[in-house]
Amino acid sequence: MKFQLKPEDHERVSNLCGPTNSILKQIEKELKIKIINRGTKFKIDGDSSNAKLAKDIILKIYEDLENNKTIEPSDIHLYLMNGMNNVKNGKRNNVSEMSISTPNVHISPNNGNQETYVSTIRNKVLTFGIGPAGTGKTYLAVALAVQQLVSGEVEKILLVRPAVEAGEKLGFLPGDLNQKVDPYLRPLYDALYEMLGFKEASQLIERNIIEVVPLAFMRGRTLNNSFIILDESQNATVEQMKMFLTRFGFGSKVVVTGDITQIDLPKNTLSGLVHSLDVLKSIEDVGLVEFDSKDVVRHGLVQKTLKN
């Protein structure tokens, strides 16, 4: 199969191929095909259906690189997963209607549970996203929060996490309280910096338009017109979860993410996430999306680890 990328843009072609053709090699390895290129001219050898899929993925990446100047290995895994899901479901490899635009990043969720998750968040007041690490639960929720803040749909973002130790004790960490809990909140900061840029995100945090806070600091607050995300909620107690779910007011949207297989609470302590799913999942304004290992968008080894 032969084709040519148009318009000719050698910088985009270079970004598409990656350093020492690393991106093309990743596609070759996954689809078991051979890709040869000379500038914008490409030739793909191998199984016809896989070659067609590889062509669609290359064209899609090239199109997206018009706006985004760089691409990461994790992005390639997502393109591949999208493409394979589309083939399996008889769909074309088009841009998802659920795509999310933030100032620095354009995100297209895959056509499986990620797309359902984005749709549910947009249409429900409260959404639970449950599943293993790496499935995009938190990342997509933060992206939607940023999109709605930029568009004026909400006035504030709150990113919340329980500061629960995974085998370690906070008291042994150096520094004051903020320095002790900062490592627990760092993944949320990282997502913000990627979507908004370090300077813009820092300014919004300084103005308290975006708050990244431990769960315990939510007590006594009522939040209107806000996008509120509780991450790692499997480590919230029943009392903490009840407190959190009574904090939001008019015009707010709430997303609760967690993995019920990774509970770090003390023995015999019931997880607030498990309890709230039993109590709330049948309510009309509450959505539930469950992810599994097939939705993981990290390194392929992570998927294999979760299956074993």
C-alpha positions in Angstrom: 0.0 0.0 0.0 1.4 3.4 -1.1 0.2 6.9 -0.2 1.5 10.4 0.2 0.9 12.9 3.0 -0.5 16.3 2.0 0.2 19.1 2.3 3.9 18.5 2.3 5.3 19.7 5.7 8.7 18.1 6.5 8.7 19.3 10.1 5.4 17.5 10.7 6.7 14.4 8.9 9.8 14.5 11.2 7.5 14.7 14.3 5.3 12.0 12.9 8.2 9.6 12.4 9.8 10.4 15.8 13.5 10.3 16.8 15.2 7.5 14.7 11.7 6.5 13.4 10.7 5.4 16.9 7.0 6.2 16.4 6.8 4.3 13.1 8.6 1.4 14.8 6.0 1.4 17.5 3.2 1.2 15.0 5.1 -1.5 13.1 5.6 -3.6 16.2 1.9 -3.4 17.3 0.4 -4.1 13.9 3.1 -6.5 12.6 3.6 -4.5 9.4 6.6 -2.8 7.7 6.6 1.0 7.0 9.0 2.6 4.6 9.0 6.3 3.9 10.8 8.8 1.8 9.8 12.3 3.0 6.0 12.5 2.6 5.8 9.3 0.5 4.9 6.1 2.5 4.8 2.4 1.7 3.3 -0.2 4.0 3.8 -3.9 3.6 1.9 -6.6 5.5 -1.6 -7.9 6.2 -4.0 -5.7 4.2 -6.3 -4.9 7.0 -3.4 -3.9 9.3 -1.8 -1.9 6.6 -5.1 0.0 6.1 -5.3 0.6 9.8 -1.6 1.8 9.9 -2.4 4.2 7.0 -5.4 5.6 8.8 -3.4 6.1 12.0 -0.5 7.8 10.2 -3.0 10.2 8.4 -4.7 10.9 11.7 -1.5 11.7 13.5 -0.3 13.9 10.6 -3.6 15.8 10.7 -3.4 16.3 14.5 0.3 17.5 14.3 -0.9 20.5 12.4 -2.0 22.0 15.8 0.1 20.0 18.2 3.9 20.1 17.5 4.9 17.1 19.5 3.6 13.6 20.2 4.4 11.2 23.0 4.7 7.3 22.9 1.6 7.2 25.1 -0.3 9.1 22.5 0.6 6.5 19.9 -0.7 3.8 22.1 -4.0 5.7 22.3 -4.1 6.2 18.5 -3.5 2.4 18.0 -6.2 1.5 20.6 -8.7 3.9 19.0 -8.0 2.4 15.6 -8.3 -1.2 16.7 -11.5 -0.4 18.6 -13.0 1.3 15.6 -12.2 -1.6 13.3 -13.7 -4.0 15.8 -16.9 -1.9 16.0 -17.1 -1.3 12.3 -16.3 2.4 12.5 -14.1 4.6 10.5 -11.0 6.0 12.2 -12.4 9.5 12.6 -11.9 12.1 15.3 -14.1 11.3 18.3 -17.2 13.5 18.7 -16.2 13.5 22.4 -12.9 15.3 21.8 -11.8 17.8 24.4 -9.9 21.0 23.6 -7.7 22.7 26.3 -5.3 25.6 25.7 -2.2 23.3 25.3 -3.7 19.9 24.5 -6.3 18.4 22.2 -7.7 15.1 23.5 -9.7 12.4 21.6 -11.0 9.7 24.0 -11.1 6.2 22.6 -14.4 4.8 21.2 -14.8 2.5 24.2 -15.3 3.4 27.8 -13.4 6.7 27.6 -16.0 8.1 25.1 -18.8 6.9 27.3 -17.1 8.4 30.3 -16.8 11.9 28.7 -20.4 11.7 27.5 -21.6 10.8 31.0 -19.7 13.6 32.7 -21.2 16.1 30.3 -24.7 14.9 30.9 -24.8 14.0 34.6 -24.4 16.0 37.7 -22.3 13.4 39.5 -20.2 10.7 37.7 -18.3 7.8 39.1 -15.3 6.6 37.0 -14.1 3.3 38.4 -11.2 1.2 37.2 -7.4 0.5 37.2 -4.7 3.1 36.9 -3.8 4.4 33.4 -7.3 4.3 32.0 -7.6 8.1 31.8 -10.2 8.5 34.5 -8.5 11.5 36.2 -6.8 12.9 33.1 -10.0 13.1 31.1 -11.9 14.6 34.0 -9.3 17.3 34.5 -9.3 18.0 30.8 -13.1 18.5 30.8 -12.8 20.7 33.9 -10.2 22.9 32.2 -12.4 23.1 29.0 -15.4 24.2 31.0 -13.4 26.8 32.9 -12.0 28.3 29.8 -15.4 28.4 28.1 -17.0 30.0 31.2 -19.3 27.1 31.9 -17.9 26.9 35.5 -16.1 29.6 37.6 -13.9 27.3 39.6 -12.1 24.0 39.6 -11.4 21.9 42.7 -9.2 18.9 42.5 -9.4 16.8 45.7 -7.5 13.7 47.0 -7.5 11.9 50.3 -4.0 12.0 51.9 -3.9 8.4 52.8 -0.6 6.6 53.1 0.1 3.5 50.9 2.1 1.8 53.6 4.0 4.9 54.8 3.3 7.5 57.5 2.9 11.2 56.8 4.7 12.0 60.0 8.0 10.7 58.6 7.9 13.0 55.6 9.9 16.2 56.0 8.4 19.7 55.9 5.2 21.4 57.0 1.7 20.1 56.4 1.5 21.5 52.8 4.8 19.9 52.0 3.7 16.6 53.5 0.5 16.3 51.4 2.0 17.8 48.2 3.2 14.4 46.9 -0.4 13.0 47.1 -1.6 15.9 45.0 1.3 16.0 42.5 -0.4 14.0 39.7 -3.2 16.6 39.6 -0.8 19.4 39.3 1.0 17.6 36.5 -2.2 17.3 34.5 -3.0 21.0 35.0 0.4 22.1 33.9 0.2 19.9 30.7 -3.2 21.3 29.7 -2.8 25.0 30.7 1.0 25.5 30.8 2.9 26.1 34.0 2.5 29.9 34.1 -1.2 30.0 33.4 -2.0 27.1 35.8 0.1 28.7 38.5 -1.7 32.0 38.2 -5.1 30.4 38.4 -4.0 28.5 41.5 -2.7 31.7 43.1 -6.0 33.3 42.5 -7.9 30.3 43.9 -9.8 29.8 40.6 -8.2 26.4 40.7 -7.7 24.6 44.0 -5.8 21.4 44.6 -6.6 20.3 48.1 -6.6 17.3 50.5 -10.1 15.9 51.1 -10.0 16.9 54.8 -9.9 20.6 53.7 -13.3 20.3 52.1 -15.2 20.3 55.3 -17.6 23.2 55.9 -17.6 24.5 52.3 -20.4 24.9 49.7 -19.4 25.2 46.1 -21.6 26.7 43.3 -20.7 26.8 39.6 -17.7 24.6 40.2 -16.2 21.5 38.6 -15.1 19.3 41.4 -13.0 16.1 41.0 -12.3 13.6 43.8 -9.4 11.4 42.8 -8.3 8.2 44.5 -11.7 8.1 46.2 -11.3 4.4 47.2 -9.2 5.8 50.1 -12.0 8.1 51.5 -13.9 6.7 54.5 -17.7 6.6 54.4 -17.9 9.8 56.6 -15.5 11.6 54.3 -17.4 10.6 51.2 -20.7 11.8 52.7 -19.0 15.1 53.7 -17.6 15.5 50.1 -20.9 14.7 48.3 -22.7 17.3 50.3 -20.3 20.1 49.4 -21.5 21.0 45.9 -24.3 23.5 45.1 -26.1 24.9 42.1 -24.4 24.8 38.7 -21.7 22.4 39.9 -20.5 19.2 38.3 -18.8 16.4 40.3 -16.6 13.5 39.2 -15.4 10.8 41.6 -12.7 8.5 40.4 -11.1 5.4 42.1 -10.0 1.9 41.9 -11.7 -0.4 44.4 -8.9 -3.0 44.1 -6.3 -0.5 45.5 -7.8 0.5 48.9 -5.2 1.7 51.4 -7.5 2.3 54.3 -6.9 0.6 57.6 -8.1 -3.0 57.9 -11.9 -3.3 58.5 -12.5 0.3 57.4 -15.2 0.4 54.7 -14.3 2.5 51.7 -16.6 5.4 51.1 -16.4 4.7 47.3 -17.7 1.2 47.7 -20.5 2.4 50.1 -21.6 5.3 47.8 -21.7 3.1 44.7 -24.2 0.8 46.5 -26.3 3.8 47.7 -26.2 6.2 44.7 -25.8 4.2 41.5 -29.5 3.9 40.7 -30.2 7.7 41.0 -31.0 9.3 37.7 -28.5 12.2 37.9 -25.7 9.9 38.9 -23.6 8.2 36.2 -21.3 5.2 36.5 -18.6 4.2 34.1 -16.4 1.1 34.8 -13.0 0.8 33.1 -10.9 -2.4 32.7 -7.4 -3.3 31.5 -8.4 -2.9 27.8 -8.8 0.9 28.5 -5.3 1.4 29.8 -3.4 4.0 27.7 0.0 3.6 29.4 2.7 1.2 28.2 1.4 -2.0 26.9 3.1 -3.8 29.8 0.7 -2.1 32.2 -2.2 -3.8 30.4 -0.5 -7.2 30.7 0.2 -6.7 34.4 -3.4 -5.8 35.1 -4.6 -9.0 33.4 -2.4 -11.2 35.5 
